[in-house]
Amino acid sequence: MIMAEGEHNQQRRHYFNASTATATIDYDVDEEGIEQIVLRMRQKETTLYHNNCKERRDIAHNELVALWRRMLVEWMYCVVECCHLQQHSVAAAVYFLDVAILRGMCKSREEHQLAAATALQMSLKTFDTAVIKLDKLVKLGRGQFTENEVTDMEMKIITCLNWHLHPPTIYCFLRQYELLIPTEITDSTRKLIDDVTRLIAEESILDERFIRFPPSYQGYSAILVALDLIPDENFPDHLKNHFTTHMLTVAKIDSNSTPILKLKKRFHKTLKRSNKLQEIAANTNNTNVRNRILNDVKNCSKNSRDGIKRTQHHSPRDVKGQI
């Protein structure tokens, strides 16, 4: 798997903790190395890839384009799930799609579909070990574009990006941040954190209103939200403080900064509207964790369900006809 620019694999080893009778992962953590990777990715997300630049944020202000974009992102997730591909590839694909939209390559419904299919294929080439064959990709487009049009669109997007094809995504930052989770935390709790953060990542990529926040902040906020759902007996407060202290040192991000607090609030509200969070709760073997999550969802008031002001979209059919 090819990662974001500046990222590499860290080694880890498994061992058995006799006192707790649980398998634990002890990461061979090189904090200095993680710090270099994270800071390099943070620099690139703002200076090279401009992940949350004003131009890209403006996508959220165009109601029809924003809705059509969301439909295409949902299509991408369906494709990677059905084809058993890497989910994190969608994050980079959406960035490529946004570039195509902003550079005026998508003026019709067919061009939007073409750009989305091309962006996904580009992302799979750079972030996964498998790709969708070009003829299969065209079939997925149901005759809306040809193989030559895909290759032409790919070249246009690559040219606009000046061959910089590894944008740091929320998944790239999550991979590094999770290495800083204390080794005392059990595998089952780590899996829960991974499940919740992946759900948040998917929701943030789908929702164009999160573009205003850089992926580095989104990833950290996602972990903090996951920690809020875990009882103290599974992740004690002193270990949470240990983690946030390390994050401040390594990533130079304060857990109490305004962007992080805003993101946490929005992510919590987004999760409470998601049926998938209840599925995560149902699949966990820890009764305390399950009850914590279900109670959190149950106590959500009707007002908080609409905490992020939503626009009244036209139906997908109306949007397709107007774009």
C-alpha positions, 0 to 999 in steps of 0.5 A: 500500500502506498501512503501519503507523502512522508509517511512510512510503516511502523513495526509492531509486536504482539505480546501476552499480558498475563495480569489482564489475560488479554493480548496487547499490542506493543508498538515499537514507537519512534515518537521522533519519527512520528513527529516528523511524519505528522509535521511533514503531512501537516505542512503539505496539507496546507501549503501543497495540497491546500486541503481546506483552502477557501476555493475548496470550501466554496463547494459547500455553498453550491447546493446542487454541486454539493448534493451531487458530490455527496451522491458520487462519494456514496457511490465510491464507498459502495464500489470499494465495499463491493470490490473489497478495496481499501476504504481509505482510498475514497478520501484521496479520490474525493480530493481528486474529484474536488480538484476536477470540480474546481478546475471546471472539468465537471459542467454536466452530469456525465462529466461529474460521473466521469470525474468521480470514476477517474478520481477513484481509479487514480486513488486506487493506483496510489493508495491501494494494491489493487485497481479496477480494470478500465473496462470494468470501470466503464461498465460501472459508468453504465455507458456515460463515458468511454475508456479514452475519456477516463484516460483523458480526464486522468491526465487533466487532473494529474496536470492540475495537481502537477503530479502531486498525487498523495494528499494527506487524508484523515486516514493518514493522520489516524494511522499515525495518531493511533500509534501514540495510544498507550500500550496498556490499552487492550486490543478490544478497546483499540478495535472500538476506537478504530471502528468509531474513527473510521465511521467518523472519517466516512461521515466527514468525507461525505459531508462537504461542510467538513472541508473547512477543517484540515484532515490533521484536525479531523483525525485528532477530533475523531479519536477524542470523540471515540475516547469520550464513548469509552468508559474509564475502566477501559481507557482511564483518564490518566492514560487519556491525559497521557495521549493528549500530552503526546499529541501536543508534543508530537502533532503540535495540536492542542485538544482544547483548541477552538477548531478541535472543540468545534469538530468534536461537537459536530462529530458527536452530533453526526454520530448520533444521527448514524445507525452505524454507531448503534451497530458498532455498539451491538457488536462489542462484547463490552457491556459497559461500552455498549451501554455508554454508546446507546445511552449517549444516542438515546439522550440526544435531543431533537434539537441536537439532531439538527445541531448542524444547520442543514439546507433543504436539498432538491431530490437527486432527480432534480439535481441530476437534471440541473447540474 
